[in-house]
Amino acid sequence: MGAAIDRVLDELEAAQPAAVKRLSDLLAIPSVSAQPGHSRDCVRAAEWVRDTLVSLGFSASLRPTAGHPVVLAHHVGPEGGPHVLFYGHYDVQPPDPVALWTSPPFEPQVVDGPSGRRIVARGACDDKGQVAAFLESLRAWHAATGSIPVRMTVLIEGEEEVGSVNLPAFLRSARDELGADFVLISDSTQWSVDAPAITTSLRGLVYMQVDVRGPDKDLHSGLFGGLAMNPINVLTRVLGDLHDNNGHVQVPGFYDRVREVPAEQAAAWEGLGFDEAAFLGHAGLTHAAGERDRPPLQRLWARPTADINGIWGGYTEAGAKTVIPSEAHAKVSFRLVPDMDPHEVQEGFRRFVRDRLPPGVQATFQEFGAGAAIVIPADSRWVRAASASLQDEFGRAPVLMGGGGSIPVVETFKSALGMDSVLMGFALDDDGAHSPNEKFELSLFRHGARAHARLLGRLAAGG
């Protein structure tokens, strides 16, 4: 495979300008899965991925779900070698607030940055840029050798940004088509622009909405103020109790199943030299939050959290309207660590709210996802192969790091199909995923394609 991979890497270098153009074409499709008005755009993005895979010799099709379609593609590959299932997603977050973007979010711009050229658009790093880097590795293998060196299945979904709600049912229905040795996912971050990483743990996620109701209609605050119960007052007081003064979550039983970080792991994380001030500075922050008695990387990777993601009620338009509202609402999410039961956390939060409600006020709850945390074996054959490929590409061993976010499908692949995942991502913490001016460093777009190409070659050679 030595001569072949050299030809593949040469092909990637020659095709880099065209690769950036192809990425721009994909980023220009506003495939916002959360908004019904973009349903057709989600189909367009799925069609773009399907057509790309067909052009590379895959049998590929759009598979319907109860929501947005899944792209499923197969390449037979040589007999006897490993079978890789690559997973990614073509859907993106809403671009709001659009006024904070320096350029329209679906008109990709290549601009200069401190680490070189970068592409700015919604989905640039999460996850279109990373999916496109993998597709470029396939394209280079196909162009340089006429084929793909391993048996390959590609699954690109369109609902990751809304919790992959229809994916488990699809995986069960397509189980016979999805058997592979492992799942390769590129939807995570590096340690730094120069230091690659493999993510070996992910926090789980519980997402809920609480709706508090008091009067049967909005009331005049002059006629009823001082006598009528105000649901916004009630809800903000309840949510104000979520944390104590040291940042500990006050939901009953919240920490009952939380493991302590092993001393060896804690020491290894401390040795990474994480710059908390610089990390916060990228977000315009100067002071940290969370559990005050925990080091920063433990707070990010190994401790659970509770956050209010949105809160509303009453009159919020221009000018004044003096009302006591009839309702108040909030969206709340919890990041979970290994052994925590998502359903126990849901029930604990319901009790937490109801125990604090005064008479005459009712609360109901909506649930928008519940996924457990994941730990990936760091000593597996597939992680070792990915580590060696990253070392070949970057000239240094990857950091085996935790991930503060959630990729619910990782747990689904394990529970539904029995497959472990390898999380080999190329985004950065300052890429602005889910934020205005999301970007992807073009150097890492290039490294990502090359590292994936190296991995496919190493797997084909039995590495």
C-alpha positions in Angstrom: 0.0 0.0 0.0 3.0 2.3 0.3 3.1 3.4 -3.4 -0.7 3.6 -3.5 -1.0 5.9 -0.5 1.6 8.2 -2.0 -0.4 8.5 -5.2 -3.6 9.1 -3.1 -1.9 11.9 -1.1 -0.6 13.4 -4.3 -4.1 13.4 -5.7 -5.4 15.1 -2.6 -2.8 17.9 -2.9 -3.6 18.5 -6.6 -7.4 18.5 -6.0 -7.4 20.8 -2.9 -8.8 23.9 -4.7 -11.5 21.8 -6.3 -12.2 20.2 -2.9 -12.8 23.6 -1.3 -15.2 24.5 -4.1 -17.1 21.2 -3.6 -17.3 22.0 0.2 -18.6 25.5 -0.6 -21.4 24.0 -2.8 -22.5 21.7 0.1 -22.3 24.5 2.7 -24.5 26.7 0.5 -27.5 24.4 1.0 -29.4 25.6 4.1 -30.2 22.1 5.4 -31.6 23.2 8.8 -33.3 20.1 10.2 -35.1 21.9 13.0 -37.2 24.2 10.7 -39.9 22.7 8.5 -39.4 25.4 5.9 -36.0 23.9 5.1 -37.3 20.3 4.6 -36.6 20.5 0.9 -33.1 21.9 1.5 -32.4 18.8 3.7 -33.4 16.6 0.8 -31.1 18.6 -1.5 -28.2 18.1 0.8 -28.9 14.4 1.0 -29.1 14.2 -2.8 -25.7 16.0 -3.0 -24.1 13.4 -0.8 -25.8 10.5 -2.6 -24.7 11.8 -6.0 -21.1 12.3 -4.8 -21.0 8.7 -3.5 -22.5 7.3 -6.7 -19.7 9.1 -8.7 -17.2 7.3 -6.6 -18.5 3.8 -7.4 -20.9 3.4 -4.5 -24.4 2.0 -4.7 -26.2 4.8 -2.9 -29.7 5.8 -2.2 -31.9 8.1 -0.1 -33.8 6.1 2.5 -37.0 7.6 4.0 -37.6 8.1 7.7 -40.4 9.7 9.6 -38.4 12.9 9.2 -35.5 13.8 6.9 -34.0 11.0 4.7 -30.9 9.0 5.4 -28.2 8.5 2.8 -27.0 4.9 2.8 -24.2 3.8 0.4 -22.2 0.6 0.0 -18.9 -0.2 -1.7 -18.0 -3.9 -1.9 -14.2 -3.6 -1.6 -11.7 -6.4 -1.5 -12.6 -9.7 0.3 -11.1 -10.5 3.6 -10.4 -7.0 4.7 -12.1 -4.9 7.4 -15.6 -3.4 6.9 -15.8 0.2 7.9 -19.1 2.1 8.5 -18.6 5.8 8.2 -21.2 8.0 9.9 -21.9 11.7 9.6 -24.7 14.2 9.2 -25.7 16.7 6.5 -28.1 18.7 8.6 -27.1 21.9 10.4 -28.2 24.2 13.2 -30.3 27.3 12.6 -28.1 30.3 11.8 -29.8 32.6 14.3 -28.9 35.3 15.3 -28.2 36.1 11.7 -27.3 39.7 12.5 -24.1 38.6 14.3 -22.7 36.9 11.2 -20.0 38.8 9.3 -21.3 37.3 6.0 -24.5 35.4 5.1 -24.4 32.0 6.8 -25.2 30.1 3.7 -22.9 32.0 1.4 -19.5 30.4 2.3 -16.5 32.8 2.5 -12.8 31.8 2.6 -11.0 34.3 4.7 -7.7 34.7 6.5 -7.3 33.8 10.2 -4.5 33.4 12.7 -3.9 29.8 11.6 -4.2 30.4 7.8 -7.2 30.3 5.5 -10.6 29.3 6.9 -14.0 28.8 5.4 -16.9 30.5 7.2 -20.5 29.2 6.9 -23.1 27.4 8.9 -22.1 23.7 9.0 -18.5 24.5 8.2 -17.1 22.3 11.0 -20.4 20.7 12.2 -20.5 18.5 10.3 -20.4 19.2 6.6 -16.7 20.1 6.5 -15.7 17.0 8.3 -18.0 14.8 6.2 -16.6 16.4 3.0 -13.0 15.7 4.2 -13.8 12.0 4.4 -15.5 12.1 1.0 -12.4 13.7 -0.5 -10.3 10.8 0.9 -12.6 8.4 -1.0 -12.4 10.6 -4.1 -8.6 10.5 -4.0 -8.5 6.7 -3.6 -10.9 6.3 -6.5 -9.0 8.7 -8.7 -5.6 7.3 -7.9 -6.3 3.6 -7.8 -9.8 3.1 -9.4 -11.3 1.8 -6.3 -11.7 2.1 -2.5 -9.2 -0.1 -0.6 -11.7 -1.5 2.0 -15.2 -2.6 2.2 -17.2 0.5 3.1 -20.7 1.5 4.2 -21.5 5.2 4.4 -24.5 6.5 6.5 -25.1 10.2 6.5 -28.3 11.3 8.3 -30.3 14.5 8.4 -31.5 14.8 12.0 -28.4 14.8 14.2 -29.0 18.4 15.2 -32.5 17.6 16.4 -31.5 14.5 18.4 -31.4 11.8 15.7 -35.0 11.0 16.7 -35.7 8.7 13.8 -32.3 7.1 13.4 -32.7 4.2 15.9 -35.8 3.0 14.1 -33.9 3.2 10.8 -30.9 1.3 12.2 -33.2 -1.5 13.3 -34.9 -1.7 10.0 -31.6 -1.7 8.0 -29.7 -3.8 10.5 -28.8 -6.5 7.8 -27.1 -3.8 5.7 -25.1 -2.2 8.5 -23.0 -4.9 9.9 -19.3 -3.7 10.1 -16.2 -4.1 12.2 -16.5 -0.6 13.6 -18.0 2.9 13.0 -15.8 5.8 12.0 -17.1 9.2 12.9 -15.7 12.6 12.1 -17.8 15.0 14.2 -15.5 15.9 17.0 -12.5 18.1 17.8 -8.7 18.1 17.8 -6.8 19.2 20.9 -5.3 22.1 19.0 -4.6 23.2 15.4 -1.3 21.3 15.5 -2.3 18.4 17.8 -4.7 15.7 16.6 -7.0 13.9 18.9 -9.2 10.8 19.3 -12.2 11.3 21.5 -12.7 8.3 23.8 -15.6 9.5 25.9 -18.7 11.5 25.3 -21.2 13.0 27.8 -24.8 11.9 27.4 -27.7 14.4 27.1 -31.2 14.9 28.6 -33.2 17.7 27.1 -36.5 18.8 28.5 -39.0 21.7 28.4 -41.0 22.8 31.5 -44.2 24.7 31.1 -45.6 26.5 34.1 -49.2 27.7 34.2 -51.1 29.9 36.7 -54.0 32.2 35.8 -56.3 31.2 32.9 -55.4 34.3 31.0 -52.9 37.2 31.1 -53.9 39.7 33.8 -53.5 43.4 34.3 -50.6 43.8 36.7 -52.1 46.9 38.2 -55.5 45.2 39.0 -54.0 41.8 40.0 -50.3 42.6 41.0 -49.6 41.6 44.6 -52.4 39.0 44.7 -52.2 36.9 41.5 -49.5 34.2 41.2 -47.0 35.1 38.4 -45.7 32.0 36.6 -42.5 33.7 35.4 -41.7 34.7 39.0 -42.3 31.1 40.0 -40.3 29.5 37.2 -37.3 31.8 37.6 -37.2 31.2 41.3 -37.4 27.4 40.8 -34.6 27.4 38.1 -32.5 29.7 40.3 -32.3 26.8 42.7 -30.7 24.5 40.1 -27.2 25.2 41.4 -25.8 26.0 44.8 -23.1 28.7 45.3 -20.3 26.2 44.5 -21.9 25.2 41.1 -23.2 21.8 42.3 -26.5 20.7 40.7 -29.3 20.4 43.2 -31.6 17.9 41.4 -32.3 15.0 43.9 -30.0 12.0 43.3 -28.1 13.8 40.5 -24.6 12.6 41.6 -25.6 9.2 43.0 -24.1 7.3 40.0 -21.2 9.7 39.1 -17.8 8.1 39.1 -14.7 9.8 40.3 -12.0 10.3 37.6 -9.3 7.7 38.1 -6.1 9.3 39.5 -4.0 8.2 36.5 -6.5 9.7 34.1 -6.8 12.9 36.1 -3.0 13.3 36.1 -2.8 12.7 32.4 -5.4 15.4 31.7 -3.6 17.8 34.0 -0.4 17.1 32.0 -2.1 18.4 28.8 -1.6 22.0 29.9 -5.1 23.1 29.2 -5.3 26.9 29.1 -8.6 27.7 30.8 -8.3 31.5 30.3 -7.6 31.1 26.6 -10.5 28.6 26.1 -12.9 31.0 27.8 -11.4 34.0 25.9 -12.5 32.5 22.6 -16.1 32.9 23.8 -15.6 36.4 25.2 -15.5 35.2 28.8 -13.1 36.0 31.6 -14.4 33.8 34.5 -15.2 30.2 34.7 -18.5 28.6 36.1 -19.4 25.1 37.1 -18.2 23.1 40.1 -15.6 25.2 41.9 -13.9 22.2 43.5 -13.1 20.5 40.1 -10.3 21.1 37.6 -11.5 22.5 34.3 -11.0 19.4 32.1 -12.9 17.3 34.6 -15.7 19.8 34.4 -15.7 19.6 30.6 -15.3 15.9 30.1 -16.2 14.0 33.3 -18.7 15.9 35.3 -22.4 16.3 34.7 -24.1 19.7 34.1 -27.4 21.4 34.1 -28.1 24.4 31.9 -31.1 26.6 31.0 -31.1 26.9 27.2 -34.1 29.2 26.8 -36.7 30.9 28.9 -39.8 32.9 27.8 -43.3 34.0 28.8 -45.5 37.1 29.0 -44.9 40.2 26.8 -41.6 40.3 24.9 -42.2 42.7 22.0 -41.3 46.4 21.8 -42.5 48.9 24.3 -44.4 48.1 27.5 -47.4 45.9 28.3 -48.0 45.5 32.0 -49.3 41.9 32.3 -49.0 39.1 34.8 -48.6 36.2 32.3 -50.6 33.0 32.4 -47.7 30.9 31.4 -43.9 30.6 31.5 -41.6 28.2 29.8 -38.0 27.0 29.8 -35.8 24.6 28.0 -33.3 22.8 30.2 -30.5 20.3 29.3 -28.4 18.0 31.3 -25.0 16.6 30.2 -24.5 13.2 31.7 -21.4 11.1 32.5 -21.0 7.3 32.5 -23.4 5.3 34.7 -25.9 8.1 34.9 -29.4 6.9 33.9 -31.1 9.5 31.6 -34.5 8.5 32.8 -33.6 8.9 36.4 -32.4 12.4 35.6 -35.6 13.3 33.9 -37.7 12.1 36.8 -35.3 13.9 39.3 -35.9 17.2 37.4 -39.6 16.7 37.4 -39.6 16.2 41.2 -37.2 19.1 41.6 -39.7 21.5 39.9 -42.9 20.1 41.4 -41.5 20.2 45.0 -41.0 23.9 44.6 -44.3 24.9 43.0 -46.7 27.0 45.2 -50.4 26.0 45.3 -52.4 27.1 42.3 -49.5 26.7 39.8 -49.1 23.6 37.6 -46.1 22.3 35.6 -46.0 20.0 32.7 -42.9 18.6 30.9 -41.9 17.8 27.4 -38.9 15.5 26.6 -36.7 16.0 23.6 -34.1 13.4 24.0 -32.4 11.2 26.5 -29.0 9.6 25.7 -26.5 7.9 27.9 -22.8 8.8 28.1 -20.3 6.7 26.1 -16.8 5.4 26.9 -14.8 4.0 23.9 -12.1 1.4 24.5 -8.8 3.2 23.8 -6.8 0.0 23.2 -9.0 -1.4 20.4 -7.4 -2.4 17.0 -9.4 0.4 15.3 -8.3 3.1 17.7 -4.7 2.0 17.4 -5.0 2.2 13.6 -6.6 5.7 13.7 -3.9 6.8 16.2 -1.1 5.6 13.9 -2.7 7.3 10.9 -2.9 10.6 12.7 0.7 10.3 13.9 1.8 9.7 10.3 -0.1 12.8 9.1 0.7 15.3 11.9 4.0 13.9 13.1 2.8 13.5 16.6 0.7 11.0 18.6 -2.9 12.1 19.0 -4.3 13.1 22.4 -6.8 10.7 23.8 -9.3 13.1 25.1 -12.8 13.3 26.5 -15.7 15.1 24.8 -18.0 17.4 26.6 -20.7 17.2 23.9 -23.0 14.4 22.9 -23.3 12.3 19.8 -26.3 10.2 20.6 -25.8 7.8 17.6 -22.6 6.5 19.2 -24.6 4.9 22.0 -27.2 3.8 19.5 -24.6 2.0 17.3 -23.4 0.2 20.4 -26.8 -0.8 21.8 -28.6 -1.5 18.5 -25.7 -3.0 16.4 -23.0 -3.9 18.9 -20.4 -1.8 17.2 -17.8 0.5 18.8 -17.0 3.8 17.3 -13.8 5.7 16.5 -14.1 9.4 16.9 -11.5 11.0 14.7 -12.4 14.6 14.3 -10.7 17.7 12.9 -12.7 20.7 14.3 -11.5 23.1 16.9 -13.0 24.5 20.1 -13.0 28.0 18.6 -14.7 26.9 15.3 -18.0 28.3 16.6 -20.2 25.2 16.1 -23.8 26.3 16.8 -22.7 29.9 16.9 -22.5 32.8 14.5 -19.5 32.8 12.1 -18.9 29.0 12.3 -15.7 28.2 10.5 -13.4 25.3 9.6 -9.7 25.7 9.2 -8.7 24.8 5.6 -5.5 23.3 6.9 -7.6 20.8 9.0 -9.9 20.2 6.0 -6.7 19.1 4.2 -5.3 17.1 7.1 -8.6 15.5 7.7 -8.8 14.2 4.1 -5.2 13.0 4.2 -5.6 11.3 7.6 -8.7 9.5 6.5 -6.9 8.4 3.3 -4.0 7.1 5.4 -6.4 5.2 7.7 -8.1 3.5 4.8 -4.7 2.4 3.4 -3.5 1.2 6.8 -6.7 -0.8 7.4 -6.4 -2.4 3.9 -2.8 -3.4 4.7 -4.0 -5.1 7.9 -2.9 -2.3 10.3 
